[in-house]
Amino acid sequence: MFDKYGEKLNQTMVGVYDAIRRVEQKMLQNAKLELSISEMDILEVVGKHRECFCSASTISKALRVTLPTVTVAVNRLVKKGYLEKTRSSEDGRMLSIVLTKRGRKADAVHRYFHEQAIRAMVKDLDEQGKAVLLQAMANLDRYLDQYI
């Protein structure tokens, strides 16, 4: 099925995916954050929307999960002290989801992990190598989007 290059690339991709998830979980444990990776993903989305309105629908669309799934997870993160819900000043029916101080700390730890991983990944690449890597990742992202 695969040629040798495809086989090696597949093994590497699967290994990297698995390692990223394990390292992320370990990073959360070492930082004494009582979070699952999926909960951290929610905090990351809310953190990216810090300057604008972030609703459960915003999170649902960003993570491609159902609204009830997000609602349950957000409520759990509110109880844990990572998120809070506030009423929109423009429309009191709308709830905005924001990071608490604890949530901002968790988001910062997570962003730092990703920044370090990216630095390590491109460390020995020249501009052309970075462009090829970015194109390959974009191709993979488009392919995976077809299945979501």
Summary of the structure (lengths in Angstrom):
residues: 148
radius of gyration: 18.1
end to end distance: 24.4
largest distance: 59.0
contacts: 372
relative contact order: 0.10
helix: 69%
strand: 7%
